[in-house]
């Protein structure tokens, strides 16, 4: 599939898999919006991609994915700058060794790994629809591994904080990410791709 003229968002694009995914998409002709939390690290990754891809088809936008308010702000800025979205790569993720709660009251692992991708998709749904009308295909790529049984067994502990083991929280958000990706498919014609990180 040609990526020429396609608009893509890659979260967590300042390093690792996210940076290389963004680089690969730019090399294929896509215009990539890198989403990163840190301006300095984001700028460094952007310069790396421009140099390696020999292309200026890359933009950097800053967002803290543990904050739903910041995601709404980013989504508004994105929709004002771009009128459609073809590919959303929900690459960013984190597992914290200790239980942390965000200023909005969410457990941080839950916020970053589950709520953030879900809110990103639904805040951008109008852009996704425009992308579908333009090219008849949209791809959403959640970065997940599969521990469904563990997630079912331990979900209640994520909410009430009875346990704080990082792997328990990871299993829960993996399960919820799979569920939300199926829900997103019913909102608009989306091709869902699940990527295995090699962990777990």
C-alpha positions as CSV (number, residue, x, y, z in Angstrom):
1,X,0.0,0.0,0.0
2,X,1.4,3.4,-1.0
3,X,1.9,5.8,1.9
4,X,2.2,8.9,-0.4
5,X,0.1,11.7,1.0
6,X,-1.0,9.8,4.1
7,X,-1.0,11.6,7.4
8,X,0.2,9.5,10.4
9,X,0.5,10.0,14.1
10,X,3.1,8.0,16.0
11,X,3.0,8.3,19.8
12,X,6.1,7.9,21.8
13,X,8.1,8.7,18.7
14,X,11.2,10.2,20.4
15,X,13.0,6.9,20.8
16,X,13.0,3.2,20.2
17,X,10.2,1.5,18.2
18,X,8.3,4.7,17.9
19,X,11.2,6.6,16.3
20,X,12.0,3.8,13.9
21,X,8.3,3.5,13.0
22,X,8.1,7.2,12.3
23,X,11.3,7.0,10.2
24,X,10.0,4.0,8.2
25,X,6.7,5.8,7.4
26,X,8.5,9.0,6.3
27,X,10.7,6.9,4.0
28,X,7.6,5.4,2.5
29,X,6.2,8.9,1.6
30,X,3.9,9.5,4.6
31,X,3.7,12.8,6.5
32,X,4.3,11.8,10.1
33,X,3.3,13.7,13.2
34,X,5.5,12.6,16.0
35,X,3.9,12.8,19.5
36,X,6.3,13.1,22.4
37,X,6.2,14.4,25.9
38,X,9.7,16.0,26.0
39,X,10.4,18.9,23.6
40,X,14.2,18.4,23.6
41,X,14.1,14.7,23.0
42,X,11.4,15.1,20.5
43,X,13.4,17.7,18.5
44,X,16.5,15.4,18.6
45,X,14.4,12.5,17.2
46,X,12.9,14.7,14.5
47,X,16.3,15.8,13.3
48,X,17.4,12.2,13.2
49,X,14.4,11.3,11.0
50,X,14.9,14.2,8.7
51,X,18.6,13.3,8.2
52,X,18.0,9.5,7.8
53,X,14.9,9.9,5.5
54,X,16.2,12.9,3.6
55,X,12.7,14.3,3.9
56,X,11.0,17.2,5.8
57,X,7.7,15.4,6.0
58,X,7.7,15.2,9.7
59,X,6.2,17.3,12.4
60,X,6.6,17.3,16.2
61,X,3.8,17.9,18.6
62,X,4.1,17.7,22.4
63,X,1.6,15.9,24.7
64,X,1.7,14.2,28.1
65,X,-0.3,11.0,27.5
66,X,-0.9,10.5,31.2
67,X,-3.1,13.6,31.1
68,X,-6.5,13.3,29.4
69,X,-6.8,17.1,29.3
70,X,-3.5,17.4,27.5
71,X,-4.6,14.8,24.9
72,X,-7.8,16.8,24.3
73,X,-5.6,19.9,23.8
74,X,-3.3,18.1,21.4
75,X,-6.3,16.6,19.4
76,X,-7.7,20.1,19.0
77,X,-4.4,21.5,17.7
78,X,-4.0,18.5,15.4
79,X,-7.5,18.8,13.9
80,X,-6.9,22.6,13.3
81,X,-3.6,21.8,11.5
82,X,-4.6,18.7,9.6
83,X,-7.9,17.8,8.1
84,X,-7.6,14.1,8.0
85,X,-5.8,11.1,9.6
86,X,-4.9,7.8,7.9
87,X,-2.7,6.0,10.4
88,X,-2.6,6.2,14.2
89,X,0.2,4.2,15.9
90,X,-0.4,4.0,19.6
91,X,3.2,3.1,20.4
92,X,3.8,5.0,23.7
93,X,3.6,3.0,26.9
94,X,5.0,2.7,30.4
95,X,4.9,0.4,33.4
96,X,5.7,2.1,36.8
97,X,7.2,0.0,39.6
98,X,5.1,1.8,42.2
99,X,1.5,2.8,42.2
100,X,1.1,6.4,41.1
101,X,-2.1,8.4,40.6
102,X,-2.3,11.3,38.1
103,X,-3.7,14.8,39.0
104,X,-7.0,13.6,37.3
105,X,-7.3,10.7,39.6
106,X,-6.2,7.8,37.3
107,X,-3.7,5.1,38.1
108,X,-0.7,6.1,35.9
109,X,-0.1,2.8,34.1
110,X,-3.8,2.6,33.3
111,X,-3.8,6.2,32.1
112,X,-0.8,6.0,29.8
113,X,-1.4,2.5,28.3
114,X,-5.2,2.3,28.1
115,X,-6.9,5.6,28.5
116,X,-4.5,7.5,26.3
117,X,-4.9,5.4,23.2
118,X,-8.7,5.2,23.7
119,X,-9.0,9.0,24.1
120,X,-6.6,9.6,21.2
121,X,-8.8,7.6,18.8
122,X,-12.0,9.1,19.9
123,X,-10.8,12.6,20.0
124,X,-9.5,12.2,16.4
125,X,-12.5,10.3,15.0
126,X,-13.6,13.1,12.7
127,X,-10.2,13.2,11.2
128,X,-10.2,9.4,10.9
129,X,-13.5,9.6,9.0
130,X,-12.0,12.2,6.6
131,X,-9.0,9.9,6.1
132,X,-11.4,7.0,5.3
133,X,-13.4,9.1,2.9
134,X,-10.2,10.2,1.2
135,X,-8.5,6.8,0.9
136,X,-11.1,4.2,2.0
137,X,-8.8,2.8,4.6
138,X,-7.6,3.8,8.0
139,X,-5.2,1.8,10.3
140,X,-5.0,1.9,14.0
141,X,-2.1,0.1,15.6
142,X,-2.2,-0.5,19.3
143,X,1.1,-1.7,20.8
144,X,0.0,-4.6,22.9
145,X,1.0,-8.0,24.2
146,X,-1.5,-10.6,25.2
147,X,-2.1,-11.7,28.8
148,X,-5.9,-11.9,28.8
149,X,-6.5,-14.3,31.6
150,X,-4.2,-12.4,33.9
151,X,-6.0,-9.2,33.1
152,X,-9.4,-10.6,33.8
153,X,-8.3,-12.0,37.1
154,X,-6.6,-8.9,38.3
155,X,-8.7,-6.0,36.9
156,X,-10.3,-5.1,40.2
157,X,-6.9,-4.5,41.8
158,X,-6.0,-1.9,39.2
159,X,-9.0,0.2,40.2
160,X,-9.0,-0.2,44.0
161,X,-5.2,-0.3,44.5
162,X,-5.2,-3.5,46.6
163,X,-2.0,-4.6,44.8
164,X,0.7,-2.5,43.3
165,X,2.7,-5.0,41.2
166,X,3.6,-3.5,37.9
167,X,3.0,-6.7,35.9
168,X,-0.6,-7.0,37.3
169,X,-1.4,-3.5,36.0
170,X,0.2,-4.2,32.7
171,X,-2.0,-7.3,32.2
172,X,-5.1,-5.3,32.9
173,X,-4.3,-2.5,30.5
174,X,-3.5,-5.0,27.8
175,X,-6.9,-6.6,28.1
176,X,-8.6,-3.3,28.0
177,X,-6.6,-2.1,25.0
178,X,-7.8,-5.2,23.0
179,X,-11.4,-4.5,24.0
180,X,-11.2,-0.8,23.1
181,X,-9.6,-1.6,19.7
182,X,-12.6,-3.8,18.8
183,X,-14.9,-0.9,19.9
184,X,-13.0,1.5,17.7
185,X,-13.5,-0.8,14.7
186,X,-17.3,-0.4,15.0
187,X,-17.1,3.4,15.0
188,X,-15.5,3.6,11.5
189,X,-14.0,1.2,9.0
190,X,-10.6,0.7,10.6
191,X,-7.9,-1.9,10.0
192,X,-6.6,-2.9,13.5
193,X,-3.1,-4.1,13.8
194,X,-1.8,-5.5,17.1
195,X,2.0,-5.4,17.6
196,X,3.8,-7.7,20.0
197,X,6.6,-6.0,21.8
198,X,8.5,-9.1,22.7
199,X,8.0,-8.6,26.5
200,X,6.0,-10.5,29.0
